[in-house]
């Protein structure tokens, strides 16, 4: 029985290492590259933050953002995508709720991140991806948290939920069977990564060995 969504990635990488797993407007990763990058990010996070803690990812949706997500999972943490296009005040409220001590950014979001007043440690994804991959196994429980998503609600105050590995696994197993998603499919990801509809795109891809094309906002 699968206990961790990383098993989807590992199985697809073992079956089709050179197949494109994800592509955006500027970049692309094969399944093996995505797995290696997850191990690179995870190796650093394991040293920087305890398990089951939040890893905010402050950048636009991209191949690198997905690598950050998988790296957080590799480290036994949970990720939360923060869109740099959103107001600073909203992002600050989310960070306060998460209580995060670490944040992953990219070169493009670096200047905006400085305005957040974040007191924790900031890591750049470009630098994380230069580390040596760590193939150490991660013995996460299926009830461990995987990601957090925030919604404004009627009050305008962001409200967060945390979703665990088991919830995603049970849903995606059913979803891919219902809609007959296979390794032969190209999945166009239009939904933002801070919106839970994107979970269908990401994990249907990883489970089946399909290819996800990240559609730019424009």
Buried (B, 14 or more C-beta within 10 A) or exposed (E): EBBBBBBBBBBBBEEBBEBBBBBBEEEBBBBBBBBBBBBBBBBBBBEBBEBBBBBBBBBBBBBBBBBBBBBBBBBBBBBBBBBBEBEEEBBBBBBEBBEBBBBBBBEEBBEBBEEBEBEBEBBBBEEBBEBEBBEEEBEBEBEBBBBBBBEEEEEEEBEBEBBBBBBBBEBBBEBBEEEEBEBEBEBEBBBBBBBBEBBBBBBBBBBBBBBBBBBEEE
